[in-house]
């Protein structure tokens, strides 16, 4: 017996306002909003504001993580939302981020992660 354990949402957002992508305060508030409004639980965030521009952040979740990496000079953000057993909440968090950053174009890939197998079916070599 196996079941899907996690969801990994990979977002590439293009044509985003570069001022948003270079604003550490705005982006930290956005991630906090996505976490709280989706019902996920955060254990903290580590971030870095690059000079002259750019931002990277990882928020540790009870169920996994949200990461964001921005390139304001290209109006691009790469975002991961990874959550175990919280599919609906992860999808909601991703939708909040997309809505708030309002990209002109986006690529969204959704992957199933971490299958759990029945130990009786595992054979060792």
TIMARMI-230095 format. One record per residue (C-alpha): residue number from 0; x, y, z. Coordinates in nm, 3 decimals, padded with zeros to 5 digits, always signed. Layout:
N
   pos         X         Y         Z
   NUM         X         Y         Z
...
! end
This chain:
125
   pos         X         Y         Z
     0   +00.000   +00.000   +00.000
     1   +00.131   +00.345   -00.083
     2   -00.002   +00.695   -00.049
     3   +00.102   +01.042   -00.152
     4   +00.283   +01.213   +00.131
     5   +00.358   +01.564   +00.011
     6   +00.293   +01.830   -00.248
     7   +00.570   +02.041   -00.398
     8   +00.455   +02.346   -00.590
     9   +00.722   +02.508   -00.808
    10   +00.642   +02.860   -00.925
    11   +00.825   +03.080   -01.171
    12   +00.667   +03.425   -01.182
    13   +00.759   +03.660   -01.467
    14   +00.679   +04.026   -01.520
    15   +00.648   +04.107   -01.148
    16   +00.687   +04.466   -01.026
    17   +01.061   +04.487   -00.945
    18   +00.994   +04.713   -00.646
    19   +00.798   +04.430   -00.483
    20   +01.072   +04.180   -00.563
    21   +01.336   +04.397   -00.396
    22   +01.137   +04.488   -00.084
    23   +01.238   +04.258   +00.205
    24   +00.969   +04.392   +00.438
    25   +00.694   +04.343   +00.179
    26   +00.811   +03.992   +00.088
    27   +00.841   +03.880   +00.451
    28   +00.489   +04.009   +00.519
    29   +00.364   +03.832   +00.205
    30   +00.507   +03.497   +00.316
    31   +00.361   +03.547   +00.666
    32   +00.023   +03.627   +00.511
    33   +00.036   +03.319   +00.285
    34   +00.124   +03.098   +00.584
    35   -00.140   +03.237   +00.820
    36   -00.426   +03.268   +00.569
    37   -00.367   +02.918   +00.431
    38   -00.364   +02.760   +00.777
    39   -00.003   +02.641   +00.760
    40   +00.220   +02.673   +01.067
    41   +00.559   +02.845   +01.056
    42   +00.858   +02.778   +01.281
    43   +01.049   +03.080   +01.153
    44   +01.205   +03.249   +00.853
    45   +01.562   +03.307   +00.746
    46   +01.618   +03.566   +00.474
    47   +01.883   +03.772   +00.303
    48   +01.852   +04.100   +00.110
    49   +02.117   +04.117   -00.162
    50   +02.293   +04.437   -00.267
    51   +02.234   +04.607   -00.496
    52   +01.912   +04.406   -00.540
    53   +01.748   +04.068   -00.488
    54   +01.604   +03.868   -00.202
    55   +01.607   +03.510   -00.081
    56   +01.405   +03.355   +00.200
    57   +01.319   +03.018   +00.348
    58   +01.032   +02.971   +00.590
    59   +01.036   +02.647   +00.786
    60   +00.688   +02.499   +00.815
    61   +00.550   +02.235   +01.044
    62   +00.489   +02.043   +00.723
    63   +00.801   +02.148   +00.525
    64   +00.894   +02.489   +00.376
    65   +00.827   +02.789   +00.154
    66   +01.120   +02.947   -00.027
    67   +01.143   +03.253   -00.248
    68   +01.430   +03.383   -00.459
    69   +01.396   +03.708   -00.655
    70   +01.573   +03.878   -00.942
    71   +01.415   +04.226   -00.959
    72   +01.633   +04.323   -01.256
    73   +01.457   +04.046   -01.455
    74   +01.115   +04.091   -01.288
    75   +01.137   +03.722   -01.189
    76   +01.070   +03.522   -00.873
    77   +01.123   +03.149   -00.816
    78   +00.911   +03.011   -00.534
    79   +00.870   +02.665   -00.378
    80   +00.583   +02.562   -00.155
    81   +00.641   +02.215   -00.011
    82   +00.401   +02.065   +00.242
    83   +00.345   +01.712   +00.371
    84   -00.018   +01.605   +00.418
    85   -00.136   +01.967   +00.368
    86   -00.225   +01.972   -00.002
    87   -00.515   +02.214   +00.022
    88   -00.322   +02.454   +00.246
    89   -00.014   +02.451   +00.022
    90   -00.226   +02.524   -00.285
    91   -00.394   +02.812   -00.102
    92   -00.058   +02.956   +00.009
    93   +00.071   +02.942   -00.350
    94   -00.244   +03.112   -00.479
    95   -00.207   +03.395   -00.224
    96   +00.154   +03.455   -00.330
    97   +00.060   +03.453   -00.700
    98   -00.232   +03.689   -00.643
    99   -00.025   +03.937   -00.442
   100   +00.277   +03.939   -00.674
   101   +00.047   +03.959   -00.978
   102   +00.284   +03.825   -01.245
   103   +00.223   +03.891   -01.612
   104   +00.312   +03.526   -01.678
   105   +00.366   +03.225   -01.457
   106   +00.477   +02.866   -01.473
   107   +00.335   +02.634   -01.207
   108   +00.448   +02.274   -01.164
   109   +00.291   +02.049   -00.900
   110   +00.472   +01.734   -00.791
   111   +00.375   +01.453   -00.555
   112   +00.657   +01.384   -00.310
   113   +00.752   +01.120   -00.057
   114   +00.559   +00.804   -00.109
   115   +00.511   +00.573   +00.191
   116   +00.526   +00.204   +00.112
   117   +00.406   -00.098   +00.303
   118   +00.725   -00.231   +00.474
   119   +00.617   -00.590   +00.402
   120   +00.665   -00.523   +00.030
   121   +01.024   -00.393   +00.066
   122   +01.298   -00.640   -00.008
   123   +01.660   -00.578   +00.078
   124   +01.948   -00.685   -00.144
! end
